[in-house]
Amino acid sequence: MIALLSQNIEAGARAFANLLLTIFPFLPASLETNPEQIMIVVGFAGQGLFAMRFIIQWLSSEKQAKSVIPVAFWYFSIGGGAVLLLYAIWRQDPVIICGQGLGLFIYLRNLYFIRRDTGEERDSS
């Protein structure tokens, strides 16, 4: 199952590389034959999104002069976690797949609680 998903992700990376080469013909032709180059960028993009959640949390906490977790923290967690899960599936790394999969569940659950509580507050006022 994971191997099939990995192959599909790699096919998507090749198709994306083809698109990039069509739009930007000055890019190296090796992008098409070497999907690892695209996937490394995808992995770093996931790490970047994941890191942004801490920066947002830090800036929000500084602004309020206390430790807070803004809703944007959870959105960046989901974005980074989803991209890293994609990368982990491509790598066929069960440790990262389990970690990111569980993390995504938790992030989505936290957003559910936030939305539910916000809805209840609106209904009671």
NORFENNOR-V212243 format. One record per residue. RES is the residue in one small letter. OMEGA is omega in whole degrees, -180 to 180 (NA if undefined). Layout:
RES:OMEGA ; RES:OMEGA
//
This chain:
m:-180 ; i:179 ; a:179 ; l:177 ; l:179 ; s:178 ; q:179 ; n:177 ; i:179 ; e:176 ; a:176 ; g:178 ; a:178 ; r:179 ; a:178 ; f:178 ; a:176 ; n:178 ; l:179 ; l:-180 ; l:177 ; t:-178 ; i:-177 ; f:-175 ; p:179 ; f:178 ; l:-179 ; p:-180 ; a:-179 ; s:177 ; l:-177 ; e:-176 ; t:-176 ; n:-176 ; p:178 ; e:-180 ; q:178 ; i:-176 ; m:175 ; i:177 ; v:178 ; v:179 ; g:179 ; f:177 ; a:177 ; g:178 ; q:179 ; g:177 ; l:-179 ; f:179 ; a:-180 ; m:-180 ; r:179 ; f:179 ; i:179 ; i:179 ; q:-180 ; w:-179 ; l:178 ; s:179 ; s:178 ; e:-179 ; k:-178 ; q:-180 ; a:174 ; k:-179 ; s:178 ; v:175 ; i:-180 ; p:180 ; v:179 ; a:177 ; f:-177 ; w:177 ; y:177 ; f:176 ; s:180 ; i:180 ; g:180 ; g:180 ; g:-180 ; a:180 ; v:178 ; l:175 ; l:176 ; l:179 ; y:-179 ; a:177 ; i:178 ; w:179 ; r:-176 ; q:-178 ; d:-175 ; p:-180 ; v:-180 ; i:178 ; i:180 ; c:-179 ; g:-179 ; q:178 ; g:178 ; l:179 ; g:179 ; l:177 ; f:-179 ; i:-180 ; y:179 ; l:179 ; r:178 ; n:176 ; l:176 ; y:180 ; f:-180 ; i:-180 ; r:179 ; r:-179 ; d:178 ; t:178 ; g:179 ; e:179 ; e:179 ; r:-178 ; d:-177 ; s:-179 ; s:NA
//
